[in-house]
Amino acid sequence: DLSNDMLCIINSDGYFAEVNASFCRHLNFDQNNVSRLAFIDYIHPDDIAETTQKIRECQQNSSVYNFKNRFKVAKNTYRSLSWSVTLDKETGLFYTSARDVTEQVNVKNELRQLKSAISNETIYAETDIKGNITKVNDKFCDISGYTKTELIGQNHRIINSGFHPKAFFTNIWKRISSGKVWTGAIQNKAKNGDYYFVQSILIPILDHNNKIIKYISTRQDITPQINSDFNYRKTLNILSETSAIGKIGGWELHIESGDLLWTDETFNILGVDKNSGVRPMLPEGIKLFIEEDQLIIDEAVRRAREFGEPYSLELQACTPKGEIKWVYTTGKANYKNGIIETISGIIKDIHDVKIAKIKLAESQPRSLHNAKFAALGDLSASIAH
Protein backbone atom coordinates (compact mmCIF):
# COMPACT_ATOMS: atom_id res chain seq x y z
CA ASP A 1 0.00 0.00 0.00
CA LEU A 2 2.92 2.36 0.62
CA SER A 3 4.59 1.56 -2.71
CA ASN A 4 4.77 4.13 -5.47
CA ASP A 5 4.52 1.29 -7.99
CA MET A 6 1.10 0.37 -9.36
CA LEU A 7 0.32 -3.07 -7.95
CA CYS A 8 -2.78 -5.23 -8.33
CA ILE A 9 -4.03 -8.78 -7.90
CA ILE A 10 -6.36 -10.36 -10.48
CA ASN A 11 -8.36 -13.52 -9.72
CA SER A 12 -8.78 -16.51 -12.02
CA ASP A 13 -12.05 -15.06 -13.40
CA GLY A 14 -10.23 -11.99 -14.64
CA TYR A 15 -11.58 -9.54 -12.04
CA PHE A 16 -9.54 -7.25 -9.84
CA ALA A 17 -9.15 -8.74 -6.38
CA GLU A 18 -7.09 -5.95 -4.94
CA VAL A 19 -5.24 -2.81 -6.04
CA ASN A 20 -2.94 -0.54 -4.10
CA ALA A 21 -3.33 3.21 -3.57
CA SER A 22 -0.83 4.08 -6.31
CA PHE A 23 -2.88 2.06 -8.83
CA CYS A 24 -6.02 3.99 -7.93
CA ARG A 25 -4.25 7.33 -7.95
CA HIS A 26 -2.69 6.90 -11.38
CA LEU A 27 -5.55 5.15 -13.15
CA ASN A 28 -8.61 6.77 -11.52
CA PHE A 29 -9.79 3.58 -9.78
CA ASP A 30 -12.21 3.44 -6.86
CA GLN A 31 -10.54 1.07 -4.40
CA ASN A 32 -13.86 0.25 -2.70
CA ASN A 33 -15.55 -1.00 -5.89
CA VAL A 34 -12.56 -2.68 -7.46
CA SER A 35 -13.91 -6.24 -7.07
CA ARG A 36 -16.69 -5.57 -9.58
CA LEU A 37 -14.28 -4.54 -12.33
CA ALA A 38 -12.94 -6.89 -15.01
CA PHE A 39 -9.34 -6.45 -16.11
CA ILE A 40 -10.06 -7.06 -19.79
CA ASP A 41 -12.74 -4.32 -19.90
CA TYR A 42 -10.03 -1.70 -19.41
CA ILE A 43 -7.77 -2.87 -22.22
CA HIS A 44 -7.86 -1.01 -25.53
CA PRO A 45 -9.81 -3.07 -28.09
CA ASP A 46 -6.81 -3.26 -30.42
CA ASP A 47 -4.64 -4.68 -27.61
CA ILE A 48 -7.05 -7.33 -26.24
CA ALA A 49 -5.85 -10.21 -28.43
CA GLU A 50 -2.18 -9.74 -27.57
CA THR A 51 -2.90 -9.21 -23.84
CA THR A 52 -5.08 -12.34 -23.72
CA GLN A 53 -2.32 -14.35 -25.37
CA LYS A 54 0.22 -13.19 -22.76
CA ILE A 55 -2.14 -14.11 -19.89
CA ARG A 56 -2.66 -17.56 -21.43
CA GLU A 57 1.08 -18.10 -21.69
CA CYS A 58 1.45 -17.02 -18.07
CA GLN A 59 -1.10 -19.64 -17.02
CA GLN A 60 0.86 -22.35 -18.80
CA ASN A 61 4.27 -21.43 -17.39
CA SER A 62 5.53 -20.41 -14.00
CA SER A 63 7.52 -17.38 -15.08
CA VAL A 64 7.16 -13.61 -15.17
CA TYR A 65 5.67 -12.19 -18.36
CA ASN A 66 6.24 -8.64 -19.51
CA PHE A 67 4.07 -6.85 -22.04
CA LYS A 68 2.61 -3.47 -22.89
CA ASN A 69 -0.92 -2.35 -23.63
CA ARG A 70 -3.17 0.68 -23.51
CA PHE A 71 -5.27 0.93 -20.35
CA LYS A 72 -8.44 3.01 -20.05
CA VAL A 73 -8.31 5.74 -17.39
CA ALA A 74 -11.41 7.67 -18.52
CA LYS A 75 -13.94 7.62 -21.32
CA ASN A 76 -12.03 7.27 -24.60
CA THR A 77 -8.78 8.05 -22.77
CA TYR A 78 -5.99 5.50 -22.49
CA ARG A 79 -2.50 5.40 -20.98
CA SER A 80 0.28 3.09 -22.11
CA LEU A 81 1.29 0.67 -19.34
CA SER A 82 4.17 -1.76 -19.05
CA TRP A 83 3.06 -4.89 -17.11
CA SER A 84 4.93 -7.58 -15.23
CA VAL A 85 2.66 -10.55 -14.46
CA THR A 86 3.22 -13.81 -12.61
CA LEU A 87 0.76 -16.55 -11.58
CA ASP A 88 0.48 -18.13 -8.17
CA LYS A 89 -0.74 -21.62 -9.19
CA GLU A 90 -1.82 -22.55 -5.67
CA THR A 91 -4.32 -19.68 -5.42
CA GLY A 92 -4.87 -19.02 -9.14
CA LEU A 93 -4.16 -15.32 -8.54
CA PHE A 94 -2.19 -13.13 -10.91
CA TYR A 95 0.20 -10.75 -9.20
CA THR A 96 1.01 -7.76 -11.37
CA SER A 97 2.91 -4.53 -11.32
CA ALA A 98 2.45 -1.76 -13.86
CA ARG A 99 4.39 1.33 -14.91
CA ASP A 100 2.96 4.26 -16.85
CA VAL A 101 5.17 4.52 -19.95
CA THR A 102 2.88 6.79 -21.96
CA GLU A 103 5.43 9.58 -22.30
CA GLN A 104 8.21 7.18 -23.27
CA VAL A 105 5.96 5.53 -25.86
CA ASN A 106 4.97 8.90 -27.29
CA VAL A 107 8.58 10.00 -27.52
CA LYS A 108 9.59 6.70 -29.09
CA ASN A 109 6.76 6.90 -31.62
CA GLU A 110 7.68 10.49 -32.47
CA LEU A 111 11.32 9.58 -32.95
CA ARG A 112 10.40 6.57 -35.06
CA GLN A 113 8.14 8.68 -37.29
CA LEU A 114 10.79 11.39 -37.61
CA LYS A 115 13.46 8.86 -38.48
CA SER A 116 11.17 7.19 -40.99
CA ALA A 117 10.34 10.52 -42.64
CA ILE A 118 13.98 11.61 -42.72
CA SER A 119 15.33 8.31 -44.01
CA ASN A 120 12.60 7.98 -46.65
CA GLU A 121 12.18 11.56 -47.84
CA THR A 122 15.77 12.86 -47.76
CA ILE A 123 19.15 11.69 -49.00
CA TYR A 124 20.15 9.80 -45.86
CA ALA A 125 23.42 8.32 -44.67
CA GLU A 126 25.07 7.15 -41.46
CA THR A 127 28.78 6.90 -40.75
CA ASP A 128 30.88 5.55 -37.90
CA ILE A 129 33.06 7.80 -35.74
CA LYS A 130 35.83 7.61 -38.35
CA GLY A 131 33.53 8.87 -41.12
CA ASN A 132 33.11 5.54 -42.91
CA ILE A 133 29.67 5.00 -44.41
CA THR A 134 27.63 2.36 -42.59
CA LYS A 135 24.15 3.00 -43.99
CA VAL A 136 22.56 4.77 -46.96
CA ASN A 137 19.04 4.89 -48.33
CA ASP A 138 17.82 4.49 -51.91
CA LYS A 139 17.75 8.25 -52.53
CA PHE A 140 21.47 8.45 -51.78
CA CYS A 141 22.11 5.71 -54.34
CA ASP A 142 19.81 7.33 -56.91
CA ILE A 143 21.51 10.73 -56.84
CA SER A 144 25.09 9.46 -56.55
CA GLY A 145 24.78 6.60 -59.01
CA TYR A 146 26.52 4.19 -56.63
CA THR A 147 24.99 1.02 -55.20
CA LYS A 148 24.77 0.41 -51.46
CA THR A 149 27.50 -2.22 -51.78
CA GLU A 150 29.81 0.34 -53.42
CA LEU A 151 29.10 2.95 -50.74
CA ILE A 152 29.13 0.93 -47.50
CA GLY A 153 32.58 1.05 -45.93
CA GLN A 154 33.70 3.99 -48.08
CA ASN A 155 34.36 7.55 -46.95
CA HIS A 156 32.34 10.45 -48.39
CA ARG A 157 35.42 11.24 -50.46
CA ILE A 158 33.91 8.85 -52.99
CA ILE A 159 31.52 11.63 -54.04
CA ASN A 160 33.97 14.52 -53.61
CA SER A 161 33.65 16.87 -56.60
CA GLY A 162 36.97 18.60 -56.00
CA PHE A 163 35.16 21.94 -55.98
CA HIS A 164 35.63 22.67 -52.28
CA PRO A 165 39.11 23.27 -50.81
CA LYS A 166 40.51 20.84 -48.26
CA ALA A 167 40.03 23.42 -45.50
CA PHE A 168 36.28 23.38 -46.17
CA PHE A 169 35.94 19.73 -45.11
CA THR A 170 38.51 20.13 -42.34
CA ASN A 171 36.33 22.81 -40.72
CA ILE A 172 33.23 20.62 -41.11
CA TRP A 173 34.96 17.69 -39.42
CA LYS A 174 36.22 19.88 -36.56
CA ARG A 175 32.69 21.10 -35.89
CA ILE A 176 30.82 17.79 -35.95
CA SER A 177 33.57 15.91 -34.08
CA SER A 178 33.13 18.46 -31.28
CA GLY A 179 29.47 17.46 -30.99
CA LYS A 180 27.99 20.35 -32.98
CA VAL A 181 25.66 20.23 -35.98
CA TRP A 182 26.84 21.56 -39.35
CA THR A 183 24.56 22.83 -42.10
CA GLY A 184 25.42 24.11 -45.55
CA ALA A 185 25.46 23.46 -49.29
CA ILE A 186 27.93 21.04 -50.85
CA GLN A 187 28.74 20.27 -54.47
CA ASN A 188 29.20 16.52 -55.04
CA LYS A 189 30.10 14.36 -58.00
CA ALA A 190 28.06 11.34 -59.12
CA LYS A 191 29.55 8.10 -60.40
CA ASN A 192 28.92 9.14 -64.03
CA GLY A 193 30.82 12.39 -63.53
CA ASP A 194 27.80 14.68 -63.23
CA TYR A 195 27.86 17.34 -60.53
CA TYR A 196 24.97 17.81 -58.12
CA PHE A 197 24.30 20.12 -55.21
CA VAL A 198 22.85 19.21 -51.82
CA GLN A 199 21.77 21.22 -48.79
CA SER A 200 23.22 19.16 -45.96
CA ILE A 201 22.67 18.71 -42.23
CA LEU A 202 25.41 16.71 -40.51
CA ILE A 203 24.48 15.53 -37.02
CA PRO A 204 26.71 13.87 -34.41
CA ILE A 205 24.79 11.26 -32.36
CA LEU A 206 25.81 11.06 -28.69
CA ASP A 207 25.21 8.28 -26.16
CA HIS A 208 24.23 8.71 -22.49
CA ASN A 209 27.83 9.62 -21.67
CA ASN A 210 27.84 12.41 -24.29
CA LYS A 211 30.24 10.38 -26.37
CA ILE A 212 29.81 10.41 -30.16
CA ILE A 213 28.82 6.99 -31.43
CA LYS A 214 28.00 7.84 -35.06
CA TYR A 215 27.11 10.60 -37.50
CA ILE A 216 23.88 11.07 -39.44
CA SER A 217 23.61 13.19 -42.57
CA THR A 218 20.42 14.32 -44.26
CA ARG A 219 20.52 16.10 -47.59
CA GLN A 220 18.12 17.73 -49.99
CA ASP A 221 18.84 17.90 -53.71
CA ILE A 222 19.05 21.60 -54.63
CA THR A 223 20.58 21.08 -58.09
CA PRO A 224 17.50 22.43 -59.94
CA GLN A 225 17.48 25.57 -57.78
CA ILE A 226 21.21 26.10 -58.27
CA ASN A 227 20.92 25.64 -62.03
CA SER A 228 17.86 27.88 -62.14
CA ASP A 229 19.66 30.56 -60.17
CA PHE A 230 22.68 30.25 -62.47
CA ASN A 231 20.50 30.55 -65.57
CA TYR A 232 18.68 33.51 -64.00
CA ARG A 233 21.93 35.33 -63.32
CA LYS A 234 23.16 34.49 -66.81
CA THR A 235 19.96 35.85 -68.37
CA LEU A 236 20.12 38.92 -66.15
CA ASN A 237 23.71 39.58 -67.24
CA ILE A 238 22.72 39.25 -70.89
CA LEU A 239 19.81 41.66 -70.39
CA SER A 240 22.07 44.08 -68.54
CA GLU A 241 24.60 44.01 -71.39
CA THR A 242 21.81 44.46 -73.94
CA SER A 243 20.37 47.35 -71.93
CA ALA A 244 23.78 48.99 -71.72
CA ILE A 245 24.22 48.76 -75.49
CA GLY A 246 20.75 50.19 -76.11
CA LYS A 247 21.11 52.72 -73.26
CA ILE A 248 17.77 51.58 -71.81
CA GLY A 249 17.23 51.18 -68.08
CA GLY A 250 14.31 49.81 -66.08
CA TRP A 251 12.68 51.01 -62.86
CA GLU A 252 9.87 50.11 -60.51
CA LEU A 253 8.20 52.18 -57.80
CA HIS A 254 6.62 50.44 -54.79
CA ILE A 255 3.53 52.49 -54.00
CA GLU A 256 3.28 51.82 -50.27
CA SER A 257 6.93 52.34 -49.34
CA GLY A 258 7.98 54.78 -52.06
CA ASP A 259 11.08 52.67 -52.77
CA LEU A 260 12.53 52.80 -56.27
CA LEU A 261 14.14 49.76 -57.86
CA TRP A 262 16.59 50.63 -60.63
CA THR A 263 18.52 48.44 -63.04
CA ASP A 264 22.24 49.06 -63.49
CA GLU A 265 21.70 51.03 -66.69
CA THR A 266 19.24 53.36 -64.97
CA PHE A 267 22.00 54.27 -62.51
CA ASN A 268 24.33 54.88 -65.47
CA ILE A 269 21.85 57.04 -67.40
CA LEU A 270 21.05 59.23 -64.39
CA GLY A 271 24.68 59.40 -63.32
CA VAL A 272 23.98 58.05 -59.82
CA ASP A 273 26.64 56.03 -57.98
CA LYS A 274 25.14 52.59 -57.34
CA ASN A 275 27.65 51.86 -54.60
CA SER A 276 26.80 54.91 -52.57
CA GLY A 277 24.67 52.75 -50.26
CA VAL A 278 21.68 55.08 -50.63
CA ARG A 279 18.53 53.38 -51.87
CA PRO A 280 16.66 55.70 -54.25
CA MET A 281 13.28 57.01 -53.13
CA LEU A 282 10.62 58.77 -55.16
CA PRO A 283 11.45 62.36 -54.04
CA GLU A 284 15.12 61.84 -54.87
CA GLY A 285 14.18 60.37 -58.24
CA ILE A 286 11.99 63.41 -59.09
CA LYS A 287 14.84 65.81 -58.24
CA LEU A 288 17.03 64.18 -60.90
CA PHE A 289 15.15 66.21 -63.55
CA ILE A 290 15.53 69.90 -64.35
CA GLU A 291 13.27 72.18 -62.33
CA GLU A 292 10.64 72.82 -65.03
CA ASP A 293 10.39 69.10 -65.82
CA GLN A 294 10.05 68.06 -62.18
CA LEU A 295 6.44 69.31 -62.16
CA ILE A 296 5.69 67.29 -65.30
CA ILE A 297 7.09 63.97 -64.06
CA ASP A 298 5.64 64.48 -60.57
CA GLU A 299 2.14 64.99 -62.01
CA ALA A 300 2.51 62.00 -64.37
CA VAL A 301 3.55 59.72 -61.50
CA ARG A 302 0.72 61.05 -59.31
CA ARG A 303 -1.92 60.28 -61.95
CA ALA A 304 -0.41 56.83 -62.53
CA ARG A 305 -0.57 56.13 -58.78
CA GLU A 306 -4.11 57.41 -58.30
CA PHE A 307 -5.84 56.59 -61.59
CA GLY A 308 -3.56 54.07 -63.29
CA GLU A 309 -2.88 56.40 -66.23
CA PRO A 310 0.18 55.36 -68.25
CA TYR A 311 2.61 57.98 -69.51
CA SER A 312 5.53 58.44 -71.89
CA LEU A 313 7.58 61.62 -71.71
CA GLU A 314 10.69 63.24 -73.13
CA LEU A 315 12.34 65.17 -70.32
CA GLN A 316 15.69 66.64 -69.36
CA ALA A 317 17.48 64.91 -66.50
CA CYS A 318 20.10 66.60 -64.37
CA THR A 319 22.76 64.26 -62.98
CA PRO A 320 24.32 64.80 -59.54
CA LYS A 321 27.37 66.23 -61.39
CA GLY A 322 25.20 68.83 -63.11
CA GLU A 323 25.14 67.21 -66.57
CA ILE A 324 21.91 67.88 -68.49
CA LYS A 325 20.72 65.13 -70.80
CA TRP A 326 17.53 64.26 -72.61
CA VAL A 327 15.79 61.03 -71.58
CA TYR A 328 12.66 59.20 -72.64
CA THR A 329 10.73 57.62 -69.76
CA THR A 330 7.51 55.62 -69.48
CA GLY A 331 5.37 54.42 -66.61
CA LYS A 332 2.44 52.04 -66.15
CA ALA A 333 0.48 50.83 -63.14
CA ASN A 334 0.67 47.21 -61.98
CA TYR A 335 -2.32 45.85 -60.08
CA LYS A 336 -2.69 43.20 -57.38
CA ASN A 337 -6.19 42.22 -56.23
CA GLY A 338 -7.57 45.27 -58.00
CA ILE A 339 -5.22 47.69 -56.20
CA ILE A 340 -2.26 49.49 -57.76
CA GLU A 341 0.80 47.97 -56.07
CA THR A 342 3.67 49.21 -58.22
CA ILE A 343 4.45 51.46 -61.17
CA SER A 344 7.14 50.34 -63.57
CA GLY A 345 8.66 51.56 -66.78
CA ILE A 346 11.82 52.28 -68.73
CA ILE A 347 14.19 55.21 -69.06
CA LYS A 348 16.22 55.67 -72.23
CA ASP A 349 19.11 57.97 -73.02
CA ILE A 350 17.98 59.91 -76.12
CA HIS A 351 20.27 62.89 -75.65
CA ASP A 352 22.32 62.53 -78.86
CA VAL A 353 19.23 61.85 -80.97
CA LYS A 354 17.31 64.72 -79.37
CA ILE A 355 20.15 67.22 -79.86
CA ALA A 356 20.48 66.13 -83.50
CA LYS A 357 16.75 66.73 -84.03
CA ILE A 358 16.95 70.15 -82.38
CA LYS A 359 19.91 71.13 -84.57
CA LEU A 360 18.08 69.84 -87.61
CA ALA A 361 15.00 71.85 -86.71
CA GLU A 362 17.12 74.97 -86.21
CA SER A 363 18.94 74.54 -89.53
CA GLN A 364 15.83 73.99 -91.66
CA PRO A 365 14.76 77.74 -91.84
CA ARG A 366 18.28 78.79 -92.86
CA SER A 367 18.39 76.08 -95.50
CA LEU A 368 15.04 77.21 -96.91
CA HIS A 369 16.22 80.86 -96.97
CA ASN A 370 19.42 79.90 -98.75
CA ALA A 371 17.48 77.79 -101.21
CA LYS A 372 15.25 80.74 -102.07
CA PHE A 373 18.27 82.99 -102.74
CA ALA A 374 19.82 80.26 -104.86
CA ALA A 375 16.63 79.96 -106.92
CA LEU A 376 16.44 83.72 -107.33
CA GLY A 377 20.06 83.79 -108.53
CA ASP A 378 19.31 81.09 -111.08
CA LEU A 379 16.28 83.06 -112.29
CA SER A 380 18.31 86.28 -112.60
CA ALA A 381 20.98 84.48 -114.57
CA SER A 382 18.38 83.06 -116.90
CA ILE A 383 16.83 86.50 -117.52
CA ALA A 384 20.26 88.07 -118.10
CA HIS A 385 21.08 85.34 -120.59
HELIX and SHEET records of a PDB file:
HELIX    1   1 ALA A   21  LEU A   27  1                                   7    
HELIX    2   2 GLN A   31  ARG A   36  5                                   6    
HELIX    3   3 PHE A   39  TYR A   42  5                                   4    
HELIX    4   4 PRO A   45  ASP A   47  5                                   3    
HELIX    5   5 ILE A   48  GLN A   60  1                                  13    
HELIX    6   6 THR A  102  GLU A  121  1                                  20    
HELIX    7   7 ASP A  138  SER A  144  1                                   7    
HELIX    8   8 LYS A  148  LEU A  151  1                                   4    
HELIX    9   9 HIS A  156  ILE A  159  5                                   4    
HELIX   10  10 LYS A  166  SER A  177  1                                  12    
HELIX   11  11 THR A  223  GLY A  246  1                                  24    
HELIX   12  12 ASP A  264  LEU A  270  1                                   7    
HELIX   13  13 LYS A  274  SER A  276  5                                   3    
HELIX   14  14 LEU A  282  ILE A  286  1                                   5    
HELIX   15  15 GLU A  291  PHE A  307  1                                  17    
HELIX   16  16 HIS A  351  ALA A  384  1                                  34    
SHEET    1   A 5 PHE A  16  VAL A  19  0                                        
SHEET    2   A 5 MET A   6  ILE A  10 -1                                        
SHEET    3   A 5 LEU A  93  ASP A 100 -1                                        
SHEET    4   A 5 THR A  77  ASP A  88 -1                                        
SHEET    5   A 5 TYR A  65  ALA A  74 -1                                        
SHEET    1   B 5 ILE A 133  VAL A 136  0                                        
SHEET    2   B 5 ILE A 123  THR A 127 -1                                        
SHEET    3   B 5 ILE A 212  ASP A 221 -1                                        
SHEET    4   B 5 TYR A 195  LEU A 206 -1                                        
SHEET    5   B 5 TRP A 182  LYS A 189 -1                                        
SHEET    1   C 5 LEU A 260  TRP A 262  0                                        
SHEET    2   C 5 ILE A 248  HIS A 254 -1                                        
SHEET    3   C 5 ILE A 339  ASP A 349 -1                                        
SHEET    4   C 5 ILE A 324  LYS A 336 -1                                        
SHEET    5   C 5 TYR A 311  CYS A 318 -1                                        
END                                                                             
